[in-house]
Amino acid sequence: MTDSLPQLEAQRSDLFHQIVSIGDFRRGSITPTSGKCGKTNCHCAKRDDAGHGPNFRLTRRVKGKTRTETFPSPAALRKAQQEVTEFHRFQRLCGELVEVSEKICALRPVQDTLTPEEKKRPKSSTKRSRAK
Ligand SMILES: [Zn+2]
C-alpha cells in the first residue's frame, strides 16, 4: 500500500462521481421460479417438456418477512433487474468509498485548528483547568 493522500482523494472523488451516476435502485434479488410445477398430471412432468415459464420473481426481506413480487411483463422484469443491478453497484461503490475515506483519515495529518482563545483557556482559568 503506497497510496498517497492526493491519490486517495482522486479515488474518492471518482467514486463520488460514479455514485452520482447510479440510476434508480432497489433492494431484492430476482430468481427464476422452477420450470416444473410438480403436478404429476401436468405436461411439465414429461421429461422433455420445457416446463412453465421461465417466471421470475423478486424477493426481499422486509422487517424479517420475505416479500415476493412478480412481474406482469418482460419489460417490467427487465426494469427491475436493472434496478437491482444498480443497487449492487451502489453497495459496492459505497463500500469502496468507505475504505478509501478511512485510508484518507488515517493519512491526513492533524492540523492546528484551535483558536487562540481555545489555546489560552486552560491557562487563563486555573480553577477549571482539570474539569474538562
Ligand atoms: Zn406444470
Boltz pocket constraint, residues with backbone or C-beta under 6 A from the ligand:
constraints:
  - pocket:
      binder: B
      contacts: [[A, 35], [A, 36], [A, 37], [A, 38], [A, 39], [A, 42], [A, 43], [A, 44], [A, 45], [A, 52]]
      max_distance: 6.0
